[in-house]
């Protein structure tokens, strides 16, 4: 009902009607109607989410007022921006120290399980540390020539 409106702010009546239609379509079986003599009324009241049709109107009107109070034409673009930033910045940092990486570097030639046992770490962490060790820049080579004085 509101899909064709674009970024324009809908009017209260239009939004309320859309919310009412949605609530009725999704929750109709939970709404108790005042029908005298209905033997199911007492059984249905225990499972009712909304007491009567007037409650649907009140909920829809309150939701429409709240929505209009917080309405932003840039909402979708803002959520996309937040989602993109979260995907880039939510990665955990490393949980090991430079000393642990140096200790792992001295254990070259051992299997992952042997290195994990030696360092008292989980094999998965040793694998991640080995990957970080491969990506770490190597120190510049030491020259064998000594400066002459």
N, C-alpha and C positions, 0 to 999 in steps of 0.2 A: 504494500500500500504506500510506503514511503520511499521505495527504491528509486522512483523517478523524480524525486525532489532535488537531488544534487546536494550541494553544500548549504543551501538556504535553510534557515531555521523554520521548522514546521510550526503551524499554529497549534495552540493548546487543544482545540477540539479535534483536529486531525490526528494528532498524536494520541490523544485519549481514545479515540475510536479505534485506532490501529492496535493499541494495547488491549482494549476490551476484546476485540476480535481474536487476538492471539490467545488471551487467557481462556476465552470460551472454547476455542478450538482445541486447546491442549488439556484443559482441566475440567471440561464439562461434566465428566463422570464424578467429580468431587464436589460439585455444587449442589446444595440442597435447595430445592424449590418448595415454596409453600403450597403444597397440594393437600388439602384436608382429606383425611382418610387413607393416606398412603401408608401401607403396612411396612414399607421399607424405611420410612423416615427415621425411626429410632436407630436402626442398624446403620444407616448411612451417616448419621450425625457423629458417630464415634470415629469415622474415618474421613470426615470432611476436612478439607483444607480451608474452604471458604464457606461461611455460614449460610449465605444466600446470595442472590444476584446483586443486591445492593452492595455487598462487600466487594464484588468484582468491580463495580463502578468506582467505589472509593479507592481501591488499590490502583486501578488504572489511572485515575485522576491524580493521585499522589505521585505515581511514577512519572506521569507526564510533566507535572510541575517540577519535579527534581531534575528530569532530563533537560527541560528548557532552562533551568537555572544553571546547569553546568554545560550547556551546549557550546560546542566549538566547531566552526566550519573546517578547521584544520585537524580535527581529531584523528582521522585515518592516517594522514601524513605523519602526524606526531607519533602515533603508535608504531608505524613502520620504522621511523627514525629510532625510536627507543629499542625496538626489536633488533635492528641491525647493529646498534651499539652494544646491546647485551650479548649478541653472538660473538662479537669481536673481543669484548673485555671480560668475559666470564670465565676464561681459562685460568685454572689454578697455576700458581707459580711453582717453581721447583721446591721440593721439601728436603733437599740435601744441601750439605755445606760444601765449600770448596775443598775443605780438608778430606771429606768423604770421597770426593772425586779424585783427589790426589792419591788416596789410599787405594781406590779402585784401579788407578793407572799403574800402580806397582804390582797388581795381581794379574797382569796380562798373561795369557797362555792358559788360564784356568777356565773351566766351564762356568756358565752362569750360576749353576747350582753350587759349585765350589766357592765362587766369589761371594754368593749370598750367605753361605754358611760362615765364611771367614769374616765377613763384615756384619753378620747378624742382622741381615735385611731380607726382605721378601724378594724372590727371584724377579717378579715383575718390576720392582723398584730398581734392581740391578740392571735390568734391560733398559729402563728409561735412563739410568745414569750412564750406561755405555753409549747410548745414543747421544746424550749431552756431551760426553767426553769426545766423541768423534766430531761434533760440531764446534767444540772449543778450539779457539785458535792456538796453534802450537807456538811455544816460545821461540824467539829468534835463536839461531845456532850460535854457540859460543865459538869465538875465533881462537885458534890455537896459537896464534902469534901474540906475543906479549909486547906491550908498548915499550919501546926502548927509551931509556932515560938519558 
